[in-house]
Amino acid sequence: MRLNELYPLARREFAEDLIFELGETPVTLSIKGLLIARSPSEGYNFSFFEVTGNDFVLAVQMKGFVLYIGIESDEELDEEEFLELGRALLEYLTPKIATLITEAERKYSGKADILLDDGMSPELKEFFFSLLAKHRAGKSPYEQTEMA
């Protein structure tokens, strides 16, 4: 599968707004960006990156790939809401992530590519392009710090 064959699949599976209820309050989340990158690990993992008060990235590692999902919230979320929201997002998105990664696993040969850029904020776009550059250069996307 060439990269241009992954774009329609990514758009069909991920370009959407999601509404979750946190307590009594509905929260609208919009999936704004998607980046796929190869990973040296075959394991399964996930993490969140907070980019701004309203923008965050859910990174899901699976089958030798990491899928970064850029999400915009209609309101700022606190730590407690992230836990509840994270569980709901993973329940909803895991089948979609598995579909995309299974297709990429079969035929995608690139290192990293942005599959969806649906009006990302400048901060989210900067974060995604930084990730893209790091993955293409073979560097870790995580900041390394030295002990003093």
GUVO-896486 format. One record per atom (N, C-alpha, C): residue in one letter; chain; atom name; x, y, z. Coordinates in steps of 0.1 Angstrom, whole numbers, plus 5000, padded with zeros to 4 digits. Each point is the difference from the previous one (the first is absolute). Layout:
BEGIN
- res/chain/atom/X/Y/Z
- A/A/CA/X/Y/Z
...
// end
This chain:
BEGIN
- res/chain/atom/X/Y/Z
- M/A/N/5009/4988/5000
- M/A/CA/4991/5012/5000
- M/A/C/5009/5012/5000
- R/A/N/4998/5008/4990
- R/A/CA/5008/5013/5000
- R/A/C/4993/5010/5010
- L/A/N/5008/5010/5003
- L/A/CA/4995/5010/5009
- L/A/C/4987/5006/4996
- N/A/N/4998/5003/4987
- N/A/CA/4988/5006/4995
- N/A/C/4988/4991/5002
- E/A/N/5002/4987/5002
- E/A/CA/4989/4991/5003
- E/A/C/4996/5001/5015
- L/A/N/5009/5004/5009
- L/A/CA/4997/5001/5014
- L/A/C/4991/5013/5003
- Y/A/N/5002/5010/4992
- Y/A/CA/4993/5013/5002
- Y/A/C/4984/4998/5001
- P/A/N/4994/4993/4990
- P/A/CA/4986/4999/5000
- P/A/C/4995/4992/5012
- L/A/N/5008/4990/5004
- L/A/CA/4997/4991/5011
- L/A/C/5000/5009/5013
- A/A/N/5011/5008/5001
- A/A/CA/5001/5009/5012
- A/A/C/4989/5010/5001
- R/A/N/4996/5006/4989
- R/A/CA/4989/5010/5000
- R/A/C/4987/4993/5003
- R/A/N/4998/4988/4995
- R/A/CA/4987/4994/5002
- R/A/C/4999/4995/5015
- E/A/N/5011/4996/5006
- E/A/CA/4999/4994/5013
- E/A/C/5002/5011/5011
- F/A/N/5007/5011/4997
- F/A/CA/5003/5009/5011
- F/A/C/4995/5014/4999
- A/A/N/4997/5005/4988
- A/A/CA/4996/5014/4999
- A/A/C/4985/5002/5005
- E/A/N/4999/5002/5013
- E/A/CA/4987/5001/5006
- E/A/C/5001/5008/5013
- D/A/N/4988/5004/5005
- D/A/CA/4999/5006/5013
- D/A/C/4993/4990/5009
- L/A/N/5005/5000/5012
- L/A/CA/4995/4990/5010
- L/A/C/4994/5008/5012
- I/A/N/4989/4995/5005
- I/A/CA/4994/5007/5011
- I/A/C/5000/4990/5012
- F/A/N/5006/5003/5011
- F/A/CA/5001/4992/5012
- F/A/C/4993/5008/5011
- E/A/N/4995/4993/5010
- E/A/CA/4994/5006/5011
- E/A/C/5009/4998/5012
- L/A/N/5005/5011/5006
- L/A/CA/5008/4999/5012
- L/A/C/4992/5005/5011
- G/A/N/4996/4991/5009
- G/A/CA/4990/5004/5010
- G/A/C/4987/5004/4993
- E/A/N/4996/5012/5002
- E/A/CA/4988/5005/4994
- E/A/C/5003/5009/4988
- T/A/N/5013/5002/4997
- T/A/CA/5004/5009/4990
- T/A/C/5004/4993/4987
- P/A/N/4994/5004/4988
- P/A/CA/5004/4994/4988
- P/A/C/5013/5007/4995
- V/A/N/5009/4993/4995
- V/A/CA/5013/5005/4995
- V/A/C/5001/4995/4985
- T/A/N/5003/5010/4991
- T/A/CA/5002/4996/4986
- T/A/C/5014/5000/4997
- L/A/N/5005/4989/4994
- L/A/CA/5014/4998/4996
- L/A/C/5000/4999/4985
- S/A/N/5009/5007/4994
- S/A/CA/5001/4999/4985
- S/A/C/5014/4994/4997
- I/A/N/5000/4990/4992
- I/A/CA/5013/4994/4995
- I/A/C/5005/5009/4989
- K/A/N/5011/5006/5002
- K/A/CA/5005/5010/4991
- K/A/C/5013/4995/4992
- G/A/N/5007/4990/5006
- G/A/CA/5012/4996/4993
- G/A/C/5003/4986/5003
- L/A/N/5008/4993/4991
- L/A/CA/5003/4986/5001
- L/A/C/5014/4999/4994
- L/A/N/5009/4994/5008
- L/A/CA/5014/4997/4995
- L/A/C/5003/4985/5003
- I/A/N/5005/4993/4990
- I/A/CA/5004/4987/5002
- I/A/C/5015/4999/4999
- A/A/N/5006/4992/5009
- A/A/CA/5015/4999/5000
- A/A/C/5004/4986/5004
- R/A/N/5011/4995/4994
- R/A/CA/5005/4987/5004
- R/A/C/5006/5001/5014
- S/A/N/4999/4989/5007
- S/A/CA/5006/5000/5014
- S/A/C/5009/4987/5001
- P/A/N/5011/5001/5007
- P/A/CA/5008/4989/5002
- P/A/C/4994/4989/5009
- S/A/N/4989/5003/5007
- S/A/CA/4994/4991/5009
- S/A/C/4987/4994/4993
- E/A/N/4998/4987/5003
- E/A/CA/4988/4993/4995
- E/A/C/4989/5000/5011
- G/A/N/5003/5006/5011
- G/A/CA/4991/4999/5012
- G/A/C/4989/5010/4998
- Y/A/N/4991/5000/5010
- Y/A/CA/4988/5008/5000
- Y/A/C/5001/5010/5012
- N/A/N/4997/5013/4997
- N/A/CA/5001/5010/5010
- N/A/C/4992/5012/4995
- F/A/N/4998/5009/5009
- F/A/CA/4993/5013/4996
- F/A/C/5005/5011/5010
- S/A/N/4999/5012/4995
- S/A/CA/5003/5011/5009
- S/A/C/4993/5013/4994
- F/A/N/4999/5010/5009
- F/A/CA/4994/5012/4997
- F/A/C/5011/5011/5000
- F/A/N/4999/5009/4991
- F/A/CA/5009/5012/5000
- F/A/C/4991/5012/5000
- E/A/N/5001/5009/5010
- E/A/CA/4992/5012/5000
- E/A/C/5008/5011/4992
- V/A/N/4994/5005/4990
- V/A/CA/5006/5010/4992
- V/A/C/4996/5014/5004
- T/A/N/4987/5002/5002
- T/A/CA/4995/5013/5006
- T/A/C/4988/4995/5009
- G/A/N/4993/5010/5006
- G/A/CA/4989/4997/5009
- G/A/C/4989/4992/4993
- N/A/N/4999/5003/4987
- N/A/CA/4989/4994/4992
- N/A/C/5005/4989/4990
- D/A/N/5013/5000/4997
- D/A/CA/5005/4990/4990
- D/A/C/5009/4990/5007
- F/A/N/4998/4987/4997
- F/A/CA/5008/4990/5005
- F/A/C/5002/4989/4989
- V/A/N/5009/4991/5003
- V/A/CA/5003/4989/4990
- V/A/C/5000/4987/5008
- L/A/N/4992/4991/4994
- L/A/CA/5000/4986/5005
- L/A/C/5009/4992/4991
- A/A/N/5011/4994/5006
- A/A/CA/5009/4992/4993
- A/A/C/4997/4985/5003
- V/A/N/4998/4992/4990
- V/A/CA/4997/4986/5003
- V/A/C/5011/4992/4992
- Q/A/N/5007/4991/5007
- Q/A/CA/5010/4992/4994
- Q/A/C/4995/4986/4999
- M/A/N/5002/4994/4987
- M/A/CA/4994/4987/4998
- M/A/C/5007/4994/4987
- K/A/N/5004/4988/5001
- K/A/CA/5006/4992/4989
- K/A/C/5011/5007/4992
- G/A/N/5009/5007/5007
- G/A/CA/5011/5006/4994
- G/A/C/4997/5014/4994
- F/A/N/4989/5006/5004
- F/A/CA/4996/5013/4996
- F/A/C/4996/5009/5012
- V/A/N/5000/5013/4998
- V/A/CA/4994/5009/5010
- V/A/C/4991/5008/4992
- L/A/N/4988/5002/5004
- L/A/CA/4990/5008/4994
- L/A/C/4997/5012/5009
- Y/A/N/5003/5012/4996
- Y/A/CA/4998/5012/5008
- Y/A/C/4987/5006/4995
- I/A/N/4991/5002/5009
- I/A/CA/4986/5006/4997
- I/A/C/4999/5013/5006
- G/A/N/5000/5011/4992
- G/A/CA/4999/5014/5005
- G/A/C/4985/5003/5002
- I/A/N/4997/5004/5013
- I/A/CA/4986/5002/5004
- I/A/C/4999/5014/5006
- E/A/N/4989/5007/4996
- E/A/CA/4996/5013/5005
- E/A/C/4988/4999/5008
- S/A/N/5000/5005/5012
- S/A/CA/4988/5000/5009
- S/A/C/4993/5014/4999
- D/A/N/4987/5000/5002
- D/A/CA/4993/5013/5000
- D/A/C/5002/5007/5013
- E/A/N/5006/4994/5010
- E/A/CA/5003/5006/5013
- E/A/C/5012/4994/5006
- E/A/N/5007/5008/5009
- E/A/CA/5012/4995/5007
- E/A/C/4996/4988/5009
- L/A/N/5009/4990/5000
- L/A/CA/4998/4988/5008
- L/A/C/5010/5000/5011
- D/A/N/4995/4995/5012
- D/A/CA/5010/4998/5011
- D/A/C/5004/4985/5001
- E/A/N/5010/4997/5009
- E/A/CA/5006/4987/5000
- E/A/C/4989/4989/5003
- E/A/N/4991/5003/5009
- E/A/CA/4989/4990/5003
- E/A/C/4992/4997/4988
- E/A/N/4997/5010/4992
- E/A/CA/4992/4998/4988
- E/A/C/5008/4992/4989
- F/A/N/5013/5002/5000
- F/A/CA/5008/4992/4990
- F/A/C/4999/4985/5002
- L/A/N/5000/4996/5013
- L/A/CA/4999/4986/5003
- L/A/C/4987/4994/4995
- E/A/N/4989/5006/5003
- E/A/CA/4987/4995/4995
- E/A/C/4999/5001/4985
- L/A/N/5005/5011/4994
- L/A/CA/4999/5002/4986
- L/A/C/5009/4991/4993
- G/A/N/5012/4997/5005
- G/A/CA/5010/4991/4994
- G/A/C/4994/4986/4999
- R/A/N/4993/4995/5010
- R/A/CA/4994/4987/5000
- R/A/C/4989/5000/4988
- A/A/N/4992/5010/5000
- A/A/CA/4989/5000/4990
- A/A/C/5006/5001/4986
- L/A/N/5011/5008/4998
- L/A/CA/5006/5002/4987
- L/A/C/5006/4987/4995
- L/A/N/5007/4993/5009
- L/A/CA/5007/4987/4997
- L/A/C/4989/4990/4996
- E/A/N/4989/4999/5008
- E/A/CA/4990/4991/4996
- E/A/C/4994/5002/4986
- Y/A/N/4998/5013/4997
- Y/A/CA/4994/5003/4987
- Y/A/C/5010/4999/4989
- L/A/N/5012/5005/5002
- L/A/CA/5010/5001/4989
- L/A/C/5008/4987/4997
- T/A/N/5001/4991/5010
- T/A/CA/5009/4988/4998
- T/A/C/4996/4992/4987
- P/A/N/4988/4997/4997
- P/A/CA/4997/4993/4988
- P/A/C/5004/5008/4987
- K/A/N/4999/5013/5000
- K/A/CA/5004/5008/4989
- K/A/C/5015/5000/4999
- I/A/N/5007/5001/5011
- I/A/CA/5014/5000/5000
- I/A/C/5005/4987/4995
- A/A/N/4994/4989/5005
- A/A/CA/5004/4986/4995
- A/A/C/4998/4999/4985
- T/A/N/4990/5005/4995
- T/A/CA/4997/4999/4985
- T/A/C/5011/5007/4993
- L/A/N/5003/5012/5004
- L/A/CA/5010/5008/4992
- L/A/C/5014/4994/5002
- I/A/N/5004/4996/5011
- I/A/CA/5013/4994/5002
- I/A/C/5001/4986/4993
- T/A/N/4990/4993/5000
- T/A/CA/5000/4987/4993
- T/A/C/5003/5002/4985
- E/A/N/4993/5010/4994
- E/A/CA/5002/5003/4986
- E/A/C/5015/5005/4998
- A/A/N/5004/5009/5009
- A/A/CA/5014/5005/4999
- A/A/C/5010/4989/5001
- E/A/N/4998/4991/5010
- E/A/CA/5009/4989/5002
- E/A/C/5002/4991/4988
- R/A/N/4989/4999/4992
- R/A/CA/5001/4991/4988
- R/A/C/5008/5006/4989
- K/A/N/4998/5014/4998
- K/A/CA/5006/5005/4988
- K/A/C/5007/5014/5001
- Y/A/N/4999/5006/5011
- Y/A/CA/5006/5014/5002
- Y/A/C/5015/4998/5002
- S/A/N/5009/5007/4992
- S/A/CA/5014/4999/5002
- S/A/C/5007/5012/5005
- G/A/N/4993/5011/5002
- G/A/CA/5006/5012/5005
- G/A/C/5004/5000/5014
- K/A/N/5007/5011/5005
- K/A/CA/5004/5001/5014
- K/A/C/4990/5007/5008
- A/A/N/4994/5011/4994
- A/A/CA/4990/5008/5007
- A/A/C/4994/5010/4990
- D/A/N/4987/5001/5002
- D/A/CA/4992/5009/4991
- D/A/C/4988/5006/5007
- I/A/N/4996/5012/4997
- I/A/CA/4988/5006/5005
- I/A/C/4988/4995/4991
- L/A/N/4990/4994/5005
- L/A/CA/4989/4994/4993
- L/A/C/4988/5009/5000
- L/A/N/4999/5009/5010
- L/A/CA/4988/5009/5001
- L/A/C/5004/5013/5006
- D/A/N/4997/5011/4993
- D/A/CA/5002/5013/5005
- D/A/C/4987/5008/4997
- D/A/N/4991/5000/5010
- D/A/CA/4987/5005/4998
- D/A/C/4999/5013/5009
- G/A/N/5007/5010/4996
- G/A/CA/4999/5013/5007
- G/A/C/5006/5000/5013
- M/A/N/5012/4994/5002
- M/A/CA/5006/5000/5013
- M/A/C/5004/5014/5004
- S/A/N/5000/5002/5013
- S/A/CA/5005/5013/5005
- S/A/C/5015/5001/4997
- P/A/N/5005/5012/5000
- P/A/CA/5015/5002/4997
- P/A/C/5008/4992/5010
- E/A/N/4996/4999/5013
- E/A/CA/5008/4993/5010
- E/A/C/5000/4985/4997
- L/A/N/4988/4995/4997
- L/A/CA/4999/4986/4997
- L/A/C/5008/4996/4987
- K/A/N/4999/5009/4990
- K/A/CA/5007/4998/4988
- K/A/C/5015/5000/5002
- E/A/N/5005/5009/5008
- E/A/CA/5014/5001/5004
- E/A/C/5004/4987/5007
- F/A/N/4992/4995/5009
- F/A/CA/5003/4988/5007
- F/A/C/5001/4988/4991
- F/A/N/4991/4999/4990
- F/A/CA/4999/4989/4991
- F/A/C/5013/5000/4990
- F/A/N/5003/5012/4996
- F/A/CA/5012/5001/4991
- F/A/C/5013/4997/5007
- S/A/N/5000/5004/5013
- S/A/CA/5012/4996/5008
- S/A/C/5001/4985/5002
- L/A/N/4989/4993/5002
- L/A/CA/4999/4986/5001
- L/A/C/5005/4993/4987
- L/A/N/4994/5006/4989
- L/A/CA/5003/4995/4987
- L/A/C/5015/5000/4997
- A/A/N/5006/5012/5003
- A/A/CA/5015/5002/4998
- A/A/C/5008/4990/5008
- K/A/N/4996/4998/5013
- K/A/CA/5007/4991/5009
- K/A/C/5000/4986/4995
- H/A/N/4988/4996/4996
- H/A/CA/4998/4986/4996
- H/A/C/5008/4997/4987
- R/A/N/4999/5010/4991
- R/A/CA/5007/4998/4987
- R/A/C/5016/5000/5002
- A/A/N/5004/5007/5010
- A/A/CA/5015/5001/5003
- A/A/C/5004/4988/5009
- G/A/N/4990/4992/5004
- G/A/CA/5004/4988/5008
- G/A/C/5002/5004/5015
- K/A/N/4996/5011/5004
- K/A/CA/5001/5005/5014
- K/A/C/4988/4996/5008
- S/A/N/5002/5000/5013
- S/A/CA/4989/4998/5009
- S/A/C/4991/5012/5001
- P/A/N/4987/4998/5000
- P/A/CA/4991/5012/5000
- P/A/C/4999/5005/5014
- Y/A/N/5005/4993/5010
- Y/A/CA/5000/5005/5014
- Y/A/C/5012/5009/5003
- E/A/N/4998/5010/5008
- E/A/CA/5011/5009/5004
- E/A/C/5009/4992/5010
- Q/A/N/5013/5001/4997
- Q/A/CA/5009/4994/5009
- Q/A/C/5006/5011/5009
- T/A/N/5001/4997/5013
- T/A/CA/5006/5009/5010
- T/A/C/5011/4993/5007
- E/A/N/5010/5008/5003
- E/A/CA/5012/4995/5008
- E/A/C/4998/5003/5014
- M/A/N/5005/4991/5009
- M/A/CA/5000/5003/5014
- M/A/C/5011/5010/5003
- A/A/N/4997/5009/5009
- A/A/CA/5010/5010/5004
- A/A/C/5010/4995/5010
// end
